Amino acid sequence: MPTGTGGGLLPARDLAASWFLILLIAAIAVPAWALTIGQARDMGVEPGTMGMALPLFLLLWVTMMAAMMLPSMAPVAITWVRGIGRQSSGWRRTVRTVEFVGGYLLVWTAFGLLAYAALALTGGLVDDRPTAGRRIGAVAFLLAGLYQLGPLKTVCLRHCRDPMSHLVRYAGFRQPARDLRVGVHHGGYCVGCCAGLMVVLIPLGVMNVAAMAGLALVIFMEKLWSRGPLLSRCVGVAFIVLAVLAPFHDWLLPGLQAPMPMMGGSR
C-alpha cells in the first residue's frame, strides 16, 4: 500500500476526512435551519424566553447555534479533521470527528445558560414595565457595539481567522477525550468572537429568523472574508448607531415588545 509523500494514501485520507466533515456539518446545519424556521413560525417573536422552560430553551438554542455557527467553523474543523484522518480511519475517525463537533456545541450550550438568564431578566422587566424595552434595547445595542470594537473580540476573531498556530498547540493535547477538549477550546474562542453579536438577539428576538440569518452571514464573513476585521468594526459602529436610535423607534426592538392583549369576543 503506497505511503510515500508524492500523492498516495495520505492525500486520499485528507480528502476523505474533509468530505466527511463537510457532510457532517451539512447534515447538522441544514436540518437545524429547517427546525429553527419551523419553530420560529409557530412561536413568533416575543420578549424574553417566551415562556420556555430551560431544557426546551437549551434544545432550541443548540439547534440555532448549530445552524448559525457550524458553517463558519468548517475551515478550522476541516484542518483538524485532516490530521485525524492521518492518525485514524474508519469508525475511529468518525468518533473523533463527532467528539470535536460535540465539544464545540457543548460550549455554546453553556453560553445558552447565560442567554436564558439574560432573556428571563429582560423579559420580566418588559412584562412589568413595557416602556423599559426601549432602554434595554439601547443598552443591548451599545454593549454589542462596544464589544465588537473591543480587544477581546479582536483576539478571538484573530484565532478564528488564523487557526494554524492553535492547531499546532492542539496537537499537544493528551488523551483522554482529546478531540472533545479541542472542540471545547475552539468553541470558547468562537463564543468570545460572537458574544457581542448574540447580545442583539435580546432586542431583535431570540426566534427572529431574519436576525439569525443576518448574524450568521456576518459571522461567516468576519471569519472567512479577507476584510472580516473591518466588517467587524463596521458592525460595531452600526450597533452603536442603533443604540442611539432604539429609544425612539420601537420597530428596532421586536424582541422587547410586550404582546398585545387578546380582544375578548364576549363579555
Disulfide bonds with the S-S distance in Angstrom:
none
